[in-house]
């Protein structure tokens, strides 16, 4: 389950990077992907401890 959480976080970060840099999306909604990815990583770290 933890590895799935990290895979989802990595996919979200890649999606965010593509949206910001490759497609030059200027809307604020693309940053939601980054926030969700960070939350997923933090939850993974908290659950591991």
LOLOTOR-645754 format. One record per residue: residue number from 1; x, z, y of N, C-alpha, C, O in turn. Coordinates in nm, 4 decimals. Atoms other than C-alpha are relative to their C-alpha. Example, Ala and Ser with C-alpha at 12.3 -4.5 7.8 and 13.67 -1.06 7.14 Angstrom:
REM residues 2
+-----+----------+----------+----------+----------+----------+----------+----------+----------+----------+----------+----------+----------+
: seq :      n.u :      n.w :      n.v :     ca.u :     ca.w :     ca.v :      c.u :      c.w :      c.v :      o.u :      o.w :      o.v :
+-----+----------+----------+----------+----------+----------+----------+----------+----------+----------+----------+----------+----------+
:   1 :   0.0890 :   0.0000 :  -0.1190 :   1.2300 :   0.7800 :  -0.4500 :   0.0900 :   0.0000 :   0.1200 :   0.1936 :   0.0665 :   0.1181 :
:   2 :  -0.0820 :  -0.0060 :  -0.1190 :   1.3670 :   0.7140 :  -0.1060 :  -0.0770 :   0.0730 :   0.1090 :  -0.0261 :   0.0899 :   0.2198 :
+-----+----------+----------+----------+----------+----------+----------+----------+----------+----------+----------+----------+----------+
***
This chain:
REM residues 49
+-----+----------+----------+----------+----------+----------+----------+----------+----------+----------+----------+----------+----------+
: seq :      n.u :      n.w :      n.v :     ca.u :     ca.w :     ca.v :      c.u :      c.w :      c.v :      o.u :      o.w :      o.v :
+-----+----------+----------+----------+----------+----------+----------+----------+----------+----------+----------+----------+----------+
:   1 :   0.0829 :   0.0000 :  -0.1200 :   0.0000 :   0.0000 :   0.0000 :   0.0861 :   0.0000 :   0.1245 :   0.0528 :  -0.0660 :   0.2230 :
:   2 :  -0.0862 :  -0.0053 :  -0.1181 :   0.2821 :   0.0782 :   0.2397 :   0.0633 :  -0.1348 :   0.0282 :   0.0764 :  -0.1747 :   0.1439 :
:   3 :  -0.0619 :   0.1298 :  -0.0226 :   0.4468 :  -0.2568 :   0.1853 :  -0.1012 :  -0.0983 :   0.0590 :  -0.0645 :  -0.1844 :   0.1390 :
:   4 :   0.1033 :   0.0853 :  -0.0562 :   0.1175 :  -0.4282 :   0.2621 :  -0.0166 :   0.0275 :   0.1489 :  -0.0382 :  -0.0650 :   0.2272 :
:   5 :   0.0102 :  -0.0371 :  -0.1405 :   0.1006 :  -0.2377 :   0.5907 :   0.1128 :  -0.0635 :   0.0810 :   0.0902 :  -0.1126 :   0.1916 :
:   6 :  -0.1130 :   0.0600 :  -0.0693 :   0.4467 :  -0.3602 :   0.6864 :  -0.0121 :  -0.1515 :   0.0060 :   0.0263 :  -0.2124 :   0.1058 :
:   7 :   0.0202 :   0.1449 :  -0.0009 :   0.3619 :  -0.7181 :   0.5889 :  -0.0995 :  -0.0381 :   0.1084 :  -0.0777 :  -0.1346 :   0.1816 :
:   8 :   0.0996 :   0.0264 :  -0.1043 :   0.0545 :  -0.7081 :   0.8125 :   0.0625 :   0.0177 :   0.1382 :   0.0376 :  -0.0628 :   0.2280 :
:   9 :  -0.0647 :  -0.0229 :  -0.1289 :   0.2623 :  -0.5637 :   1.0975 :   0.0945 :  -0.1140 :   0.0353 :   0.0980 :  -0.1578 :   0.1503 :
:  10 :  -0.0922 :   0.1103 :  -0.0257 :   0.5251 :  -0.8364 :   1.0621 :  -0.0764 :  -0.1274 :   0.0348 :  -0.0371 :  -0.2005 :   0.1257 :
:  11 :   0.0812 :   0.1183 :  -0.0300 :   0.2601 :  -1.1084 :   1.0560 :  -0.0574 :   0.0093 :   0.1408 :  -0.0603 :  -0.0905 :   0.2129 :
:  12 :   0.0545 :  -0.0167 :  -0.1344 :   0.1027 :  -0.9647 :   1.3711 :   0.1069 :  -0.0187 :   0.1067 :   0.0797 :  -0.0780 :   0.2111 :
:  13 :  -0.1082 :   0.0169 :  -0.0970 :   0.4380 :  -0.9510 :   1.5507 :   0.0378 :  -0.1475 :   0.0108 :   0.0619 :  -0.1973 :   0.1208 :
:  14 :  -0.0312 :   0.1433 :  -0.0034 :   0.5122 :  -1.3112 :   1.4525 :  -0.1098 :  -0.0766 :   0.0738 :  -0.0809 :  -0.1659 :   0.1535 :
:  15 :   0.1109 :   0.0629 :  -0.0723 :   0.1667 :  -1.4156 :   1.5721 :   0.0066 :   0.0262 :   0.1489 :  -0.0216 :  -0.0625 :   0.2295 :
:  16 :  -0.0141 :  -0.0332 :  -0.1416 :   0.2247 :  -1.2347 :   1.8994 :   0.1119 :  -0.0816 :   0.0632 :   0.0951 :  -0.1372 :   0.1717 :
:  17 :  -0.1142 :   0.0746 :  -0.0532 :   0.5647 :  -1.3979 :   1.9479 :  -0.0334 :  -0.1482 :   0.0145 :   0.0032 :  -0.2103 :   0.1143 :
:  18 :   0.0394 :   0.1406 :  -0.0109 :   0.4238 :  -1.7429 :   1.8764 :  -0.0983 :  -0.0205 :   0.1145 :  -0.0890 :  -0.1186 :   0.1883 :
:  19 :   0.0992 :   0.0127 :  -0.1067 :   0.1338 :  -1.6849 :   2.1118 :   0.0606 :   0.0125 :   0.1380 :   0.0174 :  -0.0558 :   0.2309 :
:  20 :  -0.0600 :  -0.0217 :  -0.1312 :   0.3527 :  -1.5655 :   2.3960 :   0.1034 :  -0.1071 :   0.0316 :   0.1031 :  -0.1626 :   0.1415 :
:  21 :  -0.1121 :   0.0873 :  -0.0297 :   0.6566 :  -1.7896 :   2.3627 :  -0.0246 :  -0.1462 :  -0.0348 :   0.0083 :  -0.2337 :   0.0453 :
:  22 :   0.0149 :   0.1383 :   0.0444 :   0.5614 :  -2.1030 :   2.1692 :  -0.1190 :  -0.0689 :   0.0660 :  -0.1079 :  -0.1832 :   0.1103 :
:  23 :   0.1199 :   0.0627 :  -0.0519 :   0.2101 :  -2.1664 :   2.2939 :  -0.0301 :   0.0390 :   0.1440 :  -0.1255 :  -0.0115 :   0.2033 :
:  24 :   0.0124 :  -0.0425 :  -0.1395 :   0.2477 :  -1.9959 :   2.6337 :  -0.1424 :   0.0447 :   0.0331 :  -0.2011 :   0.0009 :   0.1321 :
:  25 :   0.1333 :  -0.0554 :  -0.0230 :  -0.0814 :  -1.8097 :   2.6070 :   0.0134 :   0.1071 :   0.1078 :   0.0911 :   0.2014 :   0.0930 :
:  26 :  -0.0135 :  -0.0937 :  -0.1108 :  -0.1291 :  -1.6235 :   2.9321 :  -0.1050 :   0.1105 :  -0.0028 :  -0.1000 :   0.2029 :   0.0784 :
:  27 :   0.1032 :  -0.1026 :   0.0062 :  -0.4313 :  -1.4191 :   2.8313 :   0.0548 :   0.1309 :  -0.0525 :   0.1513 :   0.1328 :  -0.1289 :
:  28 :  -0.0437 :  -0.1317 :   0.0431 :  -0.3941 :  -1.0482 :   2.7764 :  -0.0365 :   0.0316 :  -0.1436 :   0.0154 :   0.1274 :  -0.2010 :
:  29 :   0.0464 :  -0.0300 :   0.1357 :  -0.5661 :  -1.0660 :   2.4377 :   0.1117 :  -0.0160 :  -0.1024 :   0.1078 :   0.0472 :  -0.2080 :
:  30 :  -0.1090 :   0.0212 :   0.0956 :  -0.2460 :  -1.1867 :   2.2692 :   0.0828 :   0.1270 :  -0.0150 :   0.1450 :   0.1476 :  -0.1193 :
:  31 :  -0.0764 :  -0.1237 :   0.0073 :  -0.0849 :  -0.8517 :   2.3472 :  -0.0666 :   0.1029 :  -0.0912 :  -0.0025 :   0.1992 :  -0.1331 :
:  32 :   0.0700 :  -0.0879 :   0.0936 :  -0.3473 :  -0.6803 :   2.1321 :   0.0673 :  -0.0077 :  -0.1374 :   0.0749 :   0.0925 :  -0.2084 :
:  33 :  -0.0703 :   0.0147 :   0.1272 :  -0.1608 :  -0.8216 :   1.8302 :   0.1226 :   0.0898 :  -0.0054 :   0.1497 :   0.1525 :  -0.1079 :
:  34 :  -0.1186 :  -0.0847 :  -0.0044 :   0.1537 :  -0.6407 :   1.9382 :  -0.0379 :   0.1473 :  -0.0106 :   0.0281 :   0.2235 :  -0.0812 :
:  35 :   0.0442 :  -0.1390 :   0.0033 :  -0.0319 :  -0.3150 :   1.9923 :  -0.0447 :   0.0376 :  -0.1407 :  -0.0113 :   0.1458 :  -0.1890 :
:  36 :   0.0456 :  -0.0277 :   0.1354 :  -0.1968 :  -0.3366 :   1.6500 :   0.1187 :   0.0101 :  -0.0954 :   0.1204 :   0.0957 :  -0.1838 :
:  37 :  -0.1182 :  -0.0040 :   0.0857 :   0.1390 :  -0.4097 :   1.4866 :   0.0768 :   0.1299 :   0.0186 :   0.1217 :   0.1897 :  -0.0792 :
:  38 :  -0.0714 :  -0.1248 :  -0.0268 :   0.3028 :  -0.1111 :   1.6551 :  -0.0765 :   0.1179 :  -0.0595 :  -0.0158 :   0.2080 :  -0.1175 :
:  39 :   0.0807 :  -0.1076 :   0.0577 :   0.0142 :   0.1146 :   1.5517 :   0.0137 :   0.0009 :  -0.1519 :   0.0230 :   0.1074 :  -0.2129 :
:  40 :  -0.0151 :   0.0075 :   0.1451 :   0.0443 :  -0.0107 :   1.1932 :   0.1351 :   0.0552 :  -0.0437 :   0.1435 :   0.1259 :  -0.1442 :
:  41 :  -0.1323 :  -0.0529 :   0.0346 :   0.4163 :   0.0663 :   1.1885 :   0.0067 :   0.1512 :   0.0175 :   0.0652 :   0.2206 :  -0.0656 :
:  42 :  -0.0001 :  -0.1446 :  -0.0231 :   0.3644 :   0.4133 :   1.3357 :  -0.0785 :   0.0716 :  -0.1095 :  -0.0352 :   0.1757 :  -0.1589 :
:  43 :   0.0776 :  -0.0608 :   0.1082 :   0.0938 :   0.4909 :   1.0801 :   0.0783 :  -0.0004 :  -0.1300 :   0.0718 :   0.0959 :  -0.2065 :
:  44 :  -0.0827 :   0.0053 :   0.1201 :   0.3284 :   0.3789 :   0.8043 :   0.1074 :   0.1062 :   0.0007 :   0.1350 :   0.1680 :  -0.1022 :
:  45 :  -0.1046 :  -0.1017 :  -0.0101 :   0.6015 :   0.6085 :   0.9306 :  -0.0579 :   0.1406 :  -0.0138 :   0.0034 :   0.2270 :  -0.0765 :
:  46 :   0.0629 :  -0.1311 :   0.0090 :   0.3639 :   0.9035 :   0.9656 :  -0.0413 :   0.0303 :  -0.1435 :  -0.0233 :   0.1423 :  -0.1911 :
:  47 :   0.0451 :  -0.0215 :   0.1376 :   0.2227 :   0.8570 :   0.6162 :   0.1166 :   0.0191 :  -0.0958 :   0.1011 :   0.0839 :  -0.1993 :
:  48 :  -0.1179 :  -0.0141 :   0.0852 :   0.5721 :   0.8356 :   0.4674 :   0.0538 :   0.1418 :   0.0059 :   0.1026 :   0.1938 :  -0.0944 :
:  49 :  -0.0577 :  -0.1346 :  -0.0179 :   0.6754 :   1.1746 :   0.6071 :  -0.0790 :   0.1069 :  -0.0710 :  -0.0429 :   0.2245 :  -0.0652 :
+-----+----------+----------+----------+----------+----------+----------+----------+----------+----------+----------+----------+----------+
***
